[in-house]
Amino acid sequence: DVKVTQSSRYLVKRTGEKVFLECVQDMDHENMFWYRQDPGLGLRLIYFSYDVKMKEKGDIPEGYSVSREKKERFSLILESASTNQTSMYLCASSLASDGDEQFFGPGTRLTVL
Amino acid sequence: KNQVEQSPQSLIILEGKNCTLQCNYTVSPFSNLRWYKQDTGRGPVSLTIMTFSENTKSNGRYTATLDADTKQSSLHITASQLSDSASYICVVSASYGNKLVFGAGTILRVKS
């Protein structure tokens, strides 16, 4: 079974802090994704990566950056956390592109005070 | 604009009853449509995938339908169980790049 793990299930940070969310997948998938999920809005794509050291902006990249130094690991960075970044963050991976099934991690509930 | 709309927003049914969730989309060009189930506190898990040529697909008590002409899909749950309580998300893939369009989801609660 594909397994996608995220470093924390719950995280509380203060405004202005730098926040790192880490995601690891164990199925040698090419593609990895970061989403945020807010009530009534569905999942929105922040960034994705289709190869090591490659990254592409999604629909809402402002205030976020990412890093993919190894194939299995994809990190989301909030350079200076703000209260409007309080959300559920979901990481996903897929074997290839164009509609392949995405496998999701359990999510990180981030609260910025 | 590529959009996916789901209805109803939320639904409460009694255990053992059937229900149908709706998904309308405007994504073009269409590649496939997936229904995901997301349990509380967990990430979404794929239930079914529908391609352009498929009308109906079943996965146990879950049956998905697709009408590519009207751009509508439904997810029918038969003989609901308490464990069916979850959010159900419709996701449509466009035929280019990594573009997925997510619906906002339908929250289903099955009560005894």
Interface residues (C-beta under 8 A of the other chain):
Chain A: V4 R9 N31 F33 G40 L41 G42 L43 R44 L45 F48 Y50 E56 L90 A92 S97 D98 G99 E101 Q102 F104 G105 P106 G107
Chain B: V4 Q9 S31 N32 R34 G41 R42 G43 P44 V45 S46 I49 I89 S93 S95 Y96 G97 N98 L100 F102 G103 A104 G105
